[in-house]
Amino acid sequence: MPANIQGLILPIAFLVIFYFLAIRPQQKREKQVREMREALRAGDKIITIGGIYGKVVKVKEDIVTVEVGPDKVKFDITKWAVGSVVNKKPVKKDSTEKKDEK
């Protein structure tokens, strides 16, 4: 009987290691992407999975209206097509930080 148990320990250990190294991190990434897409608001700057940079004009349930280019062309995409949100806001430095850097 102990030989049978020892034979099961190694495969179970490999499954546990595989879960913590592969499956769990993937689930965390998927959750972060889902939360990012659910938090989309008008005015957010985004990059689609196709590489198009644009500004969100309107968000419905599963459809996002994006404005691109100097002509302000608008088109609709699905939420799953949003690759990332790029809200680059300039960071103001205090005068105390400038003194510390010198």
LODOGU-303793 format. One line per 2 residues: number of its first residue (from 1); for each residue x, y, z of N, C-alpha, C, CB. Coordinates in nm, 2 decimals, padded with zeros to 4 digits. Glycine has a CB too. Example, Ala and Ser with C-alpha at 12.3 -4.5 7.8 and 13.67 -1.06 7.14 Angstrom:
# residues 2
1	01.32/-00.57/00.78/01.23/-00.45/00.78/01.32/-00.33/00.78/01.13/-00.45/00.90  01.28/-00.22/00.71/01.37/-00.11/00.71/01.29/00.00/00.79/01.41/-00.06/00.57
# end
This chain:
# residues 102
1	00.08/-00.12/00.00/00.00/00.00/00.00/00.08/00.13/00.00/-00.09/00.00/00.12  00.19/00.14/00.08/00.27/00.26/00.08/00.34/00.28/-00.06/00.38/00.25/00.18
3	00.36/00.18/-00.14/00.42/00.19/-00.27/00.33/00.26/-00.36/00.47/00.06/-00.33  00.20/00.23/-00.35/00.10/00.30/-00.43/00.09/00.45/-00.40/-00.04/00.23/-00.41
5	00.09/00.48/-00.27/00.09/00.62/-00.23/00.21/00.69/-00.28/00.07/00.63/-00.08  00.32/00.63/-00.27/00.45/00.70/-00.32/00.44/00.72/-00.47/00.57/00.61/-00.28
7	00.38/00.63/-00.54/00.36/00.65/-00.68/00.27/00.76/-00.72/00.31/00.52/-00.75  00.18/00.80/-00.63/00.09/00.91/-00.66/00.14/01.05/-00.62/-00.04/00.89/-00.59
9	00.24/01.05/-00.53/00.29/01.17/-00.47/00.36/01.25/-00.58/00.39/01.15/-00.36  00.44/01.19/-00.66/00.51/01.27/-00.77/00.42/01.33/-00.87/00.61/01.17/-00.84
11	00.32/01.26/-00.93/00.23/01.33/-01.02/00.15/01.44/-00.96/00.14/01.23/-01.09  00.11/01.42/-00.84/00.03/01.52/-00.77/00.12/01.65/-00.74/-00.03/01.47/-00.64
13	00.24/01.62/-00.71/00.34/01.73/-00.68/00.36/01.81/-00.81/00.47/01.68/-00.63  00.37/01.74/-00.93/00.39/01.81/-01.06/00.26/01.89/-01.09/00.41/01.71/-01.17
15	00.14/01.84/-01.06/00.02/01.92/-01.09/00.01/02.04/-01.00/-00.10/01.83/-01.06  00.05/02.03/-00.88/00.05/02.15/-00.79/00.15/02.25/-00.84/00.08/02.11/-00.64
17	00.27/02.21/-00.87/00.37/02.30/-00.92/00.32/02.37/-01.05/00.51/02.23/-00.94  00.27/02.29/-01.14/00.22/02.34/-01.27/00.11/02.45/-01.24/00.16/02.23/-01.36
19	00.02/02.42/-01.15/-00.09/02.52/-01.12/-00.03/02.65/-01.07/-00.18/02.46/-01.01  00.07/02.65/-00.98/00.12/02.77/-00.92/00.21/02.84/-01.02/00.20/02.74/-00.80
21	00.27/02.77/-01.12/00.36/02.84/-01.21/00.29/02.88/-01.34/00.48/02.75/-01.24  00.19/02.82/-01.38/00.13/02.85/-01.51/-00.02/02.89/-01.50/00.13/02.72/-01.60
23	-00.10/02.82/-01.44/-00.25/02.85/-01.44/-00.28/02.97/-01.36/-00.32/02.73/-01.39  -00.23/02.97/-01.24/-00.27/03.08/-01.14/-00.22/03.22/-01.20/-00.21/03.06/-01.01
25	-00.10/03.24/-01.25/-00.06/03.37/-01.30/-00.15/03.41/-01.42/00.08/03.37/-01.34  -00.19/03.31/-01.51/-00.27/03.34/-01.62/-00.41/03.39/-01.58/-00.28/03.22/-01.71
27	-00.46/03.33/-01.47/-00.59/03.38/-01.42/-00.58/03.52/-01.37/-00.64/03.28/-01.31  -00.47/03.55/-01.30/-00.45/03.69/-01.25/-00.45/03.79/-01.36/-00.33/03.69/-01.16
29	-00.37/03.76/-01.47/-00.36/03.85/-01.58/-00.50/03.87/-01.65/-00.27/03.80/-01.68  -00.58/03.76/-01.66/-00.71/03.77/-01.72/-00.80/03.86/-01.64/-00.77/03.63/-01.74
31	-00.79/03.85/-01.51/-00.87/03.93/-01.42/-00.84/04.07/-01.43/-00.86/03.88/-01.27  -00.71/04.11/-01.44/-00.67/04.24/-01.45/-00.72/04.31/-01.58/-00.51/04.25/-01.44
33	-00.71/04.23/-01.69/-00.75/04.28/-01.82/-00.90/04.30/-01.82/-00.71/04.18/-01.93  -00.98/04.21/-01.76/-01.12/04.22/-01.75/-01.16/04.35/-01.67/-01.18/04.09/-01.68
35	-01.09/04.37/-01.55/-01.12/04.49/-01.47/-01.08/04.62/-01.55/-01.04/04.48/-01.34  -00.97/04.62/-01.62/-00.93/04.73/-01.70/-01.04/04.77/-01.80/-00.80/04.71/-01.77
37	-01.09/04.66/-01.87/-01.19/04.69/-01.97/-01.33/04.73/-01.91/-01.21/04.56/-02.06  -01.36/04.68/-01.80/-01.48/04.72/-01.73/-01.47/04.87/-01.68/-01.52/04.63/-01.62
39	-01.35/04.92/-01.65/-01.33/05.05/-01.60/-01.32/05.16/-01.70/-01.21/05.05/-01.51  -01.34/05.12/-01.83/-01.32/05.22/-01.94/-01.43/05.33/-01.92/-01.34/05.15/-02.07
41	-01.38/05.45/-01.94/-01.47/05.57/-01.93/-01.44/05.66/-02.05/-01.45/05.65/-01.79  -01.53/05.75/-02.08/-01.51/05.85/-02.18/-01.40/05.94/-02.15/-01.64/05.93/-02.21
43	-01.31/05.96/-02.24/-01.19/06.05/-02.22/-01.06/05.97/-02.20/-01.21/06.13/-02.10  -01.08/05.84/-02.17/-00.96/05.75/-02.16/-00.89/05.73/-02.30/-00.99/05.61/-02.10
45	-00.76/05.73/-02.29/-00.68/05.71/-02.42/-00.64/05.56/-02.41/-00.55/05.80/-02.42  -00.67/05.49/-02.53/-00.65/05.35/-02.53/-00.56/05.31/-02.65/-00.78/05.28/-02.54
47	-00.52/05.19/-02.65/-00.45/05.12/-02.76/-00.53/04.99/-02.79/-00.30/05.09/-02.74  -00.58/04.97/-02.91/-00.65/04.85/-02.94/-00.56/04.74/-02.96/-00.74/04.87/-03.06
49	-00.61/04.61/-02.97/-00.52/04.50/-02.99/-00.46/04.50/-03.13/-00.60/04.37/-02.97  -00.52/04.58/-03.22/-00.47/04.60/-03.35/-00.37/04.71/-03.36/-00.58/04.63/-03.45
51	-00.34/04.78/-03.25/-00.24/04.89/-03.25/-00.29/05.03/-03.28/-00.13/04.85/-03.35  -00.42/05.05/-03.28/-00.47/05.18/-03.31/-00.48/05.26/-03.18/-00.61/05.17/-03.37
53	-00.42/05.38/-03.18/-00.43/05.47/-03.06/-00.55/05.56/-03.08/-00.30/05.56/-03.05  -00.63/05.57/-02.97/-00.75/05.66/-02.98/-00.80/05.70/-02.85/-00.86/05.59/-03.05
55	-00.90/05.78/-02.85/-00.96/05.84/-02.73/-01.11/05.78/-02.72/-00.96/05.99/-02.73  -01.15/05.73/-02.60/-01.28/05.68/-02.58/-01.38/05.80/-02.58/-01.29/05.59/-02.46
57	-01.48/05.79/-02.66/-01.58/05.89/-02.67/-01.71/05.85/-02.59/-01.62/05.93/-02.81  -01.75/05.72/-02.61/-01.87/05.67/-02.55/-01.85/05.52/-02.52/-01.99/05.69/-02.64
59	-01.90/05.48/-02.40/-01.90/05.33/-02.36/-02.04/05.28/-02.34/-01.81/05.31/-02.24  -02.07/05.18/-02.41/-02.20/05.11/-02.39/-02.17/04.98/-02.32/-02.28/05.09/-02.52
61	-02.26/04.88/-02.32/-02.23/04.76/-02.25/-02.11/04.69/-02.31/-02.35/04.67/-02.27  -02.11/04.65/-02.43/-02.00/04.58/-02.49/-01.93/04.66/-02.61/-02.04/04.45/-02.55
63	-01.98/04.78/-02.64/-01.93/04.86/-02.75/-01.87/04.99/-02.70/-02.04/04.89/-02.85  -01.75/05.02/-02.75/-01.68/05.14/-02.72/-01.66/05.22/-02.85/-01.54/05.10/-02.66
65	-01.70/05.35/-02.84/-01.68/05.44/-02.95/-01.55/05.51/-02.93/-01.80/05.54/-02.97  -01.46/05.50/-03.03/-01.32/05.55/-03.03/-01.30/05.66/-03.13/-01.22/05.44/-03.05
67	-01.23/05.77/-03.09/-01.20/05.88/-03.18/-01.06/05.88/-03.21/-01.25/06.01/-03.12  -01.02/05.88/-03.34/-00.88/05.87/-03.38/-00.85/05.98/-03.48/-00.84/05.74/-03.43
69	-00.72/06.02/-03.48/-00.66/06.11/-03.58/-00.70/06.25/-03.57/-00.71/06.06/-03.72  -00.64/06.33/-03.65/-00.67/06.48/-03.64/-00.80/06.51/-03.70/-00.56/06.56/-03.72
71	-00.86/06.43/-03.78/-00.99/06.45/-03.84/-01.10/06.40/-03.74/-01.01/06.38/-03.97  -01.06/06.35/-03.63/-01.15/06.30/-03.52/-01.26/06.20/-03.58/-01.23/06.41/-03.46
73	-01.20/06.10/-03.65/-01.29/05.99/-03.71/-01.33/05.90/-03.59/-01.21/05.91/-03.81  -01.46/05.87/-03.59/-01.51/05.79/-03.48/-01.55/05.65/-03.54/-01.63/05.86/-03.41
75	-01.52/05.55/-03.46/-01.57/05.41/-03.50/-01.59/05.33/-03.37/-01.47/05.34/-03.59  -01.68/05.23/-03.39/-01.71/05.14/-03.27/-01.63/05.02/-03.27/-01.86/05.11/-03.28
77	-01.59/04.97/-03.15/-01.52/04.85/-03.14/-01.58/04.78/-03.02/-01.37/04.87/-03.12  -01.56/04.65/-03.01/-01.60/04.58/-02.89/-01.50/04.59/-02.78/-01.63/04.42/-02.92
79	-01.55/04.58/-02.65/-01.46/04.60/-02.54/-01.34/04.50/-02.54/-01.53/04.58/-02.41  -01.36/04.38/-02.59/-01.25/04.28/-02.59/-01.14/04.32/-02.68/-01.30/04.15/-02.62
81	-01.16/04.42/-02.77/-01.06/04.47/-02.86/-00.97/04.57/-02.80/-01.12/04.52/-02.99  -01.00/04.62/-02.68/-00.91/04.71/-02.61/-00.79/04.64/-02.56/-00.99/04.79/-02.50
83	-00.67/04.68/-02.60/-00.55/04.61/-02.55/-00.50/04.67/-02.42/-00.44/04.62/-02.65  -00.50/04.81/-02.41/-00.45/04.87/-02.29/-00.50/05.01/-02.28/-00.30/04.87/-02.28
85	-00.50/05.07/-02.16/-00.54/05.21/-02.14/-00.41/05.29/-02.12/-00.64/05.22/-02.02  -00.40/05.40/-02.19/-00.28/05.48/-02.18/-00.32/05.62/-02.14/-00.20/05.48/-02.31
87	-00.33/05.65/-02.01/-00.36/05.78/-01.96/-00.23/05.84/-01.91/-00.47/05.77/-01.85  -00.16/05.91/-01.99/-00.04/05.97/-01.95/-00.06/06.11/-01.91/00.07/05.97/-02.07
89	-00.06/06.13/-01.78/-00.08/06.26/-01.72/00.05/06.31/-01.67/-00.19/06.26/-01.60  00.09/06.43/-01.70/00.22/06.48/-01.65/00.23/06.49/-01.50/00.25/06.61/-01.71
91	00.34/06.44/-01.45/00.35/06.44/-01.30/00.43/06.57/-01.27/00.43/06.31/-01.25  00.37/06.65/-01.18/00.43/06.77/-01.13/00.52/06.74/-01.02/00.32/06.88/-01.09
93	00.64/06.80/-01.03/00.74/06.78/-00.92/00.73/06.90/-00.83/00.88/06.76/-00.98  00.74/06.87/-00.70/00.74/06.97/-00.60/00.88/07.04/-00.59/00.70/06.92/-00.46
95	00.89/07.16/-00.54/01.02/07.22/-00.53/01.11/07.14/-00.43/01.00/07.37/-00.48  01.05/07.07/-00.33/01.14/07.00/-00.24/01.20/06.88/-00.31/01.05/06.95/-00.12
97	01.13/06.82/-00.41/01.19/06.70/-00.48/01.30/06.75/-00.57/01.08/06.64/-00.57  01.29/06.87/-00.63/01.40/06.92/-00.71/01.52/06.95/-00.63/01.35/07.05/-00.78
99	01.50/07.00/-00.50/01.62/07.02/-00.42/01.69/06.89/-00.38/01.58/07.10/-00.30  01.61/06.79/-00.36/01.66/06.66/-00.32/01.74/06.59/-00.43/01.55/06.56/-00.27
101	01.70/06.62/-00.56/01.77/06.56/-00.67/01.91/06.62/-00.69/01.69/06.58/-00.79  01.93/06.75/-00.65/02.06/06.82/-00.68/02.17/06.77/-00.58/02.04/06.96/-00.66
# end
